[in-house]
Amino acid sequence: MLRVAVVGSGPSGVYAASDLVRQSQVPDVQVHVLDRLPCPYGLVRYGVAPDHEKIKSLQNNLRGVLEDDRVGFLGNVEVGAHGLGPERLLELYHAVVYCVGAARDRRLGVPGEDLPGSHSATDFVSWYSAHPDAPHDFGGAALAARSAVVIGVGNVAVDVARILARAADDLRGTDVPQGALGALAASGVREVHMVGRRGPSQAKFTTKELRELGALTSARVVVDPAELARDPAYASAEAAAALPAANRRNLDVVRTWAERAPAAGDGVRRLHVRFFLRPVELLADGGRVGAVRFERTVPDGDGGVRGTGTYEDVPAQLVLRAVGYRGVALPGLPFDARSGTVPHGAGRVLRDGAPSPGEYVAGWIKRGPTGVIGTNRPCAKETVASLLQDAPQLAARRVANDPLAELRAGGHRPVEWPGWLAIEAAESALGLSLGRRSVKIPDWAGLLAAAAG
């Protein structure tokens, strides 16, 4: 039997497990999917916005893999500095596939970034997604802000801007935790500014996400036509025709917002979509962030932008940076700090330039934080193909007969699949008691108690 550990139960990890058990080259494979959290599904559970029901329904597909008899889910098992190291994992399993994602947000690197009221968008997403490690209570001073600035124009930025601008009642039918729902209902935010350093034809958001902003009944989207006019594709039909179709669609959506006439009583909030502004400093007011200073940028002719030396201060008592993610080094594994990835060749971990027997990577820790959820399918497939090529040599190595028993003997308390089902049942019961659908449990103690129950 070939025993494989997959570290991480998000899409890349589950797709790797699926490919391993549904292939025919190695007929006898057992896969343990390890996760630090007691809940599976990774960013599908803790990163997808609660009002994106269709994307969240992907959990049903992932569930089918984790329910396979040849696959075991082992939550509440930490891999890294305070848990299992790579050496120990290779004593338990013939092969280990690391699918640990990119856990750290990118920083702006500007003065004032650490002022109170300035947060990563990741922290905000974790809070409204009920991640048990969510470090901030956004129900306090943060959402007392009247003006919020979201720095970035990718899908994460669009998500957090939409949640800030959306009526809390619209979220009652989702699994957003009760505390977050109450805080959003009491939010003082009335102006939301989503700001990018380039134009709409270069922005990273998808058209579907973008259009959702215009569908909000609680907010009006505002676009300055003068900023839009700085985009070469807006001013030139020839330049627009040269864009990829998705970028043209984005530009058309933003153009519609810029050219429409205001409507009386249109929403209680204003969502300003801003372009060609680069953050240079967060300004303090009374010991907290009070504004963001931006430098006006213009296209440089090579697809980028350059500064103009003119500045604009945008009032903001809440700042959320959404400028991307970075991978984090896992003790014991090689790591390229420049790219935030583990060096690899077709998914095989490289140590000093040579493949390390039994060690593999897939997902963002392999290729960087790029692509959509579906991009993880071919990524995982490539890695599993490499593993299967190596299988005869891997299976010849002696490993533990019962990795689960070894984990328990080492002090680990894995949450297995029945424990996760108990968490699901507890969240359904919580929602029922609140007159809502299933509502997430937001803390470690509650999750582990539910799993034990």
C-alpha positions, 0 to 999 in steps of 0.5 A, a space after each residue: 500500500 502506498 500511504 500519502 499525506 496531503 497537507 491542506 484541505 483546500 481545493 488544491 489538496 482535495 484535488 490532489 487526493 482525488 487524483 491519487 485515489 482515482 488513478 489506475 497506475 497504483 491500485 492500492 493508495 491510502 491518503 490522509 488529508 491533514 489540516 491545522 483547522 478542524 474544518 475542511 475546504 480551506 479558502 472555500 470555507 474561510 475565504 469565499 464571501 458569504 454571499 457567494 453561494 454558488 462558489 461556496 457550493 463547491 464544498 459539495 464536490 470537495 466533500 465527495 472526495 473526502 468521503 471516499 473510503 480511501 481518503 481520511 480527513 484529519 483536522 486539528 493536526 498542525 504541520 510546521 514549527 509547532 507540529 509535525 515536521 517534514 522529517 517526521 511526516 516521511 517516517 509516517 508516509 511514503 509521500 507528502 504533498 504540501 498544499 499549504 497555500 499563501 497565508 500572509 498578505 502583502 504589505 504596502 510598505 508605506 509610512 503609517 501602515 501599522 496605525 490603528 484602523 489599518 488592517 489587511 483585507 485578509 483579517 477582515 475576510 477571516 473575521 466575517 468568514 468566522 476563521 478561528 484565528 481571526 485576530 481583530 474584532 471589527 465590531 469595535 472602533 473599526 466599523 465605527 468609521 464613516 469612511 473606509 478605503 480598500 486599497 487594491 482592485 482585485 477580487 478580494 478588494 471587490 469582496 470586502 468593498 461589497 461587504 462594507 457597502 451591503 445591507 446587513 439584512 442581505 446577509 442574514 440568509 448566509 452563514 456569516 457568524 452572528 457577531 459579525 452580522 450584528 457588527 455589520 448592521 451597526 456599521 457607521 461606514 457610509 463612504 467606501 473607496 476602492 482604489 487602484 494604481 492602474 486603470 480599469 482595463 488592467 485591474 485584476 477583478 473579474 467581470 462577474 464580481 465587478 457587476 455585483 457592485 452595481 447590483 447593490 440596493 444599499 449603495 451607489 457606485 461612483 466613478 469619476 469620468 476624469 479618472 476613467 479618461 486616463 485609461 488609454 483603452 477608454 479613449 481609444 477604440 483601437 486600444 480597447 480592441 487590443 485588450 483581452 475580452 474580459 478586460 474589455 468587459 470590465 472597462 464597459 462596466 466601469 464606463 456605464 457607471 461613470 456615464 450614468 446620471 445620479 438617481 435620487 435616494 439611490 442607496 444609503 452608502 457611496 462606493 467610489 471606484 477610484 483609479 490611477 492613485 498609488 498609496 504613499 502614506 497613511 496619515 494619523 488623526 488622534 492616534 488612529 488612521 485618519 486619511 490615506 495620501 495617494 499620488 496620482 499616476 498616469 500610464 507609462 506606455 509599457 503597461 505600468 504607471 508612473 507617479 506625477 508628483 501630485 497628491 490627494 488625501 482621502 479621508 478614512 478611519 478604516 483602511 483595508 489593504 488587498 494587494 495580494 498574498 505571499 507564501 510562508 516558509 514551512 520549517 524544514 522545507 526549502 523556500 524561495 523568499 523572493 517568489 514566496 514558493 517552495 522550489 520544485 520541478 513539476 511538483 517535486 520539491 527541490 533541495 539544493 536543486 535536486 528532487 527530494 524523494 517523497 516530497 511534493 507541492 501543489 497549489 499556491 505554495 507551488 506556483 504563487 497566489 495566481 489563478 482561480 479555484 479551477 486553476 488548482 486542478 491541472 496544478 494538482 494533476 501535474 504534481 500527482 503525475 510526478 508522484 505516481 512516476 516515483 511510486 515504485 521507489 517510494 513504496 519500497 521505503 519502510 513507513 509506519 503501519 498505522 500513521 493515525 495511531 502514531 499521531 495519537 501516540 505523539 499527542 495529536 488529537 485529530 478531528 476525523 470526518 465524523 467530528 467535522 460532521 458534528 461541527 456541521 450539525 452544531 452550526 445547523 442547530 445554531 442557525 436554527 436557534 437564531 432563526 437563520 440557516 446554518 451559522 458558523 462557529 467562530 472560535 477554536 473552543 466552540 469548534 472543538 467542543 462541537 467536534 467532540 460532541 
